[in-house]
Amino acid sequence: MRRDLACLANETFDLLLIGGGITGACIARDAAMRGLKVALVEKHDFAGATSAHNSKLIHGGLRYLRNLELGLVRESLRERRIWQRIAPHQVRPLPFLVPLYGAGGKARAVLAAGLTLYDMLSFDRTWLEDPDQRLPRHRWLDKAAALVQEPVLDGPGFEGAFLYYDAQMYSPERLALECLLDAHANGAVVANHVQASSLLMRSGKIEGAAVRDAIGGGGFDVRAKLTVITAGPWADIFLAEALGRPASHKLLRSKGIHVIVPSVTRQDALTVAANGGHFFVLPWRGHSLLGTTDTKFTGAPDEVGVTPEDIAEFLAFINAHLPAAHLSPANVEHFYAGLRPLVDEGSGNTYQASRRAELIDHGREDGVDGLFSAIGGKWTTSRDLAEKVTDAAVAKLGQPARPCATATTRLPGGRTGPFRAFADAQRAKYGAIPSIEHLARLYGALLPQMLGEEPDASAREPIGATGDVAVQVLHAIREEMALTLEDVAMRRTGIGQLGKPPPDAIEACVNIMASELGWTADRRAREIEQLASNYRLVPA
């Protein structure tokens, strides 16, 4: 996948997508597979914001049952199965325990009924060829059995726990990237670090966008018959600036922080209800991922960050409801904040707000033809949203297109067959690489292509302690449009995803990139400084 700015500047596209998170990536894949001529621009890097800064779950949304959003839950559960099928290397079952403390028989019965309904709505959870991907029904574990499984659940009034299953992503950033790789393979022209600065309008119709290359400098126009805003938390802000007035639909931005600490559980995820809300303890790459907060955010989306107070308050909240965890700020190895772009329905309550998606035709809503927006939604349902957006785009354009095939077509890395057998074959083939399972999860069927890029054994030497190897850096530059150190460390590999890499790992990565891309000493220093910003707390 190469950055072709000349093509962006000189062609006229059926569809221009502004925003390269998971929504834009899924629409690009769907539209390109149907035969549309697609362009996508992203002002920073693909999946660099909300699409990366989340709980890494592909799930039905058990708590949405309380709001009777049965349609959203069913849609999410269907899409969970689809992601398991098309990306088995990235999406796998995750067991959850829901502990009860002094809840009593009525509360236990209500939760049992909710989980039974969840099982009923996920009636297709076993419709997968790989037995390892099939999800069992929920069941109750009494106090003794639950504590054997997860001792950290012990606490005053502990009664036992329900066990149920959802699914987890290994790397949301790479899963989104694979959607773009597939879009590109089907003819889409995509570019990161290209910012849309304004919309091109003639006679009340949008005809594309004026953009600027943040890497090489210089601006140009990208022309398209239909433009779709897929900018996540920035969508309504961009539209207001581009149209010179607020758009008809606004977003409610919800800030959620996540914290990575040493493992708290043995193998299971925890969903702990507390004070009308909940938090997760999620096993992830040998650590525990703690998430998430849910607070209204009114600042500029580019300025979201994690404060010391955020961490202290969140850990205190977890300790109050899971006292055996004994967490303190000293345990924190990494942290990040993301913004959920929720459809603003006027309540102002981010926790209770629906996670539904909405497609807006600004020709009908704002009198500006040739412009759509896709807002709201969640990671799990992004493929389904893309199908709806592409259906609407095809109808709007009035041109023939192939049927949607994204639900049944495996992603490039997903063409592994049953993952366990695939991973065993990779261990047999690349046994000298200790972290081969980690690499198999990241790349799936693309792993031999990545490892074969440099035959020199030194290219397979580890960088840092995350299990990543040197050749990944070269592959990210040559085949995955990585243009900055942050692109490589935070999104193409796992080098920076578990906390700040050691200096020797940063130096090794920078040396490879500088040699490949011709960086000066000043550029090297700027790249290192930008990467370091991912590990700084911000003032309250």
DAWOHU-V71338 format. One record per helix or strand of 2 or more residues. SS is the DSSP state (h for helix, s for strand). FROM is the first residue (numbers start at 1). TO is the last residue. If there is no record, write none. Layout:
ss=[SS;SS]
from=[FROM;FROM]
to=[TO;TO]
This chain:
ss=[h;s;h;s;s;h;h;s;h;h;s;h;h;s;h;s;s;s;s;h;s;s;s;s;s;h;h;h;h;s;s;h;s;h;h;h;h;h;h;h;h;h]
from=[5;12;22;38;57;62;70;91;104;131;139;143;151;158;172;189;194;205;219;232;251;269;277;287;295;301;308;323;329;332;357;362;371;379;412;419;436;457;470;485;503;521]
to=[10;18;33;41;58;67;86;101;121;133;142;149;153;169;185;191;202;213;229;243;262;274;284;291;296;303;321;325;331;343;361;365;376;397;414;429;451;460;479;492;517;535]
